[in-house]
Amino acid sequence: MTDLWSDRAEAYRESSIHSAGEDLDLTVAWCEPGPGVTVLDVATGGGHVARRLREAGATVVTVDPAPGMSPDVIAPADHLPFADGSFDAVACRLAAHHFPDVLAALTEMARVARDRVVVCDNTFVSEASEEADRVRDPSHVRNYAQAEWHSLFELTGLEVAESAFMERPLEIEPWLDRAQTPPADRSRVRELLGDRIVDGWMQLPTVVLKGTPR
């Protein structure tokens, strides 16, 4: 998986849906960046959260399992090599649906955060949509419903202080291109998504949550 994501790194750096959007704005804002604030960006990917946090004056450390993503530290989300309470805030945007053990990853984020954890991810729509995600990209594990995310935060000792839901417009062809989905599988993805696709686009339901230690 690490080599796969290194190969995709440039596509994610250039991706318009990853480099901008209301979800990115909110993820950054809820980290409360500024001079003297330290933030860990987990599964940094194209580095868009880290870039915005640094522009706001925060000191940011990026972590990702893929060397090609050029993180400061190479490590998976469920084994963060940092001491308890190392950062004021921990952020993780649009990556958790790839985590083999999302509860372990969130537990690690809560452990290394002194004050707040901000998670943004796509949410569950249907089993057919989950299958479409797996056909497009076998590294996909699962999207979680909003209620599941609230339960996960509770299990890791985090109280949901703020939560927001939105729908993000996603263009299908670039989405398939980023995962280098083969032609035959592209047809299956479209079939599974059905009427979610309208004129080459679909809406991605997305949640952003800010948790604070109880």
Phi, psi and omega in degrees: 000322181299314179297320178303312182288330174296321178296330183269357192306311184296322179299323180282330175295325184268353184295126183292324182286339177271330187271355181204172175129160179301324181294322177294315179303316184288319178303314180294314183299319183285346170284347179054056183288156177171174178304133179088351179271131179253135183225137171258125178258105185273135184054058190298334178057235181288356175082017187289321177295314180300318180300313182293321179295319179294322177299331180273002173101358181285155171267120189240136169246130179256144178224140180199147178284345184262117179302327182295343176280357177056047178285162173293324181228132178265112181193153176280160184295334183269006174218073183279122186275058181224153179288161176305138175062034182285339187227149174296317184221153173233133180240147175210113186238126172057040181226335190298334180290353175262352186284128177298326180225090186293326179294318177297320180294315180293325176299318177295318179298317179295325181295318186270355180266131176281324192230325187203148174234128180241121180238135176231130177201161173295153181246162183296136175246306182195164177294327177296320178292323176298317178296321177301317179297320181289324177293316178299318187212103182299347177282351177293133178257298181190142165268144183249145177290161180303318180297324177296319179297319178298321178294319179297318178299317180298318182295334181262010176080020179253135174266129180288107181276326179213147179211140179220145179237140180208167173242130183251132178285128182239125176277127190294312186298310177299327178298316177291322180298319183300326180267002180053044182291127180297154183307315182296321179289330177299319179297319179293321177300313180298320179297316181293325181283333174054232186281006170293335180271126178228116179054040176082008180230159168215161179267132178256109175293133189221140177241144172236128180232141174243122179246145177236147181300139178279000000 
